[in-house]
Amino acid sequence: MRWNWMLAALAAAALAATPAAAAELTGTLKKIKDSGEITLGHRESSVPFSYYDDKQQVVGYAMDLCDRIVDAVKKELKLDKLEVKLNPVTSSTRIPLLANGTIDLECGSTTNNAERQKQISFTNTHFLTASRFVSKKSSKINSIDDLKGKPVVSTSGTTNIKQLTEANAARNLGVNIIPAKDHAEAFLMVETDRAVAFVMDDILLASLVAGSKEPDAYIISKDAFSKPEPYGIMLRKDDAAFKKVVDGATAALYQSGEGQKLYDKWFTQKIPPKGLNLNAPISPELKAEFAKPSDSPDPDSYKAM
């Protein structure tokens, strides 16, 4: 009996001393280590976050952030080489493709809210926006109430189309809501007068206007359908080990000052493919967020210092 007890004690001690047993990979990190690849979901026309340039290369602010995350994952897994695959996603497909394992990160312009956090997770906030509408100046539409009874477009599967639907019901506007497959198609509907306005995040509207044939022909509303909303890189839910690596990489980037340099590169300087400048300096609220990174979905938690 004494001998059996001693053997059991020695076995338990050996197991406790084995780091591999304590740090066995699970979830996304195991998937990446086993396959030697990581797949990034990207948008096709979410300028300047994630989009195709004139050489059909995927570029953008969110892509640069994801590149830093990939470097951190490679370092964490002690890999000499990590293949990066790209997979286009839309507003409607991004969450299903993340959940089913097709993509490992979604590098785009996705709003972090409590409803989405029931399905997936977000890393630290990289941008703050609000939901507004763009219209032609000639339409003389100055407020949400001016949309009454008119055709208005928004991208399907987005927070914005939901907010438009809710405002339509709450204010009894009688708006004819048109769902579009992506942001480019939605803006084209305003451009070709099939809709009087396009409801979307204000920074995405600014990028579409800047890249249009006649930027001076459009105006973005002061009226907003939302409070300031956080954008975050999406990852799978309940994957604590992977989230720790991703959160660590983004927090280090933002707090080092490198985060603002990346921000300035895409929002205050000329960007491809046309050399447009969005002229959107970093807000005091986002500066405060970079100083103390957070993945909070609560708009009220984002305040200037």
ABEGO torsion letter per residue (X at the ends): XAAAAAAAAAAAAAAAABAAAAABBBEAAAAAAAAGBBBBBBBAABOAABBBBAAGBBBEAAAAAAAAAAAAAAAAAGBABBBBBBBBBBAAAAAAAAAAGABABBBBBBBBBAAAAAABBBBBBABBBBBBBBBBAAAGBABAAAABGBBBBBBBGBAAAAAAAAAAAAAGAGBBBBBBABAAAAAAAAAAGABABBBBBAAAAAAAAAABABAAABBBBABBABBBBBBBBBBBBGBAAAAAAAAAAAAAAAAAGAAAAAAAAAAABBBOAAGBBAGBBBBAAAAAAAABBBABABAAABBBX
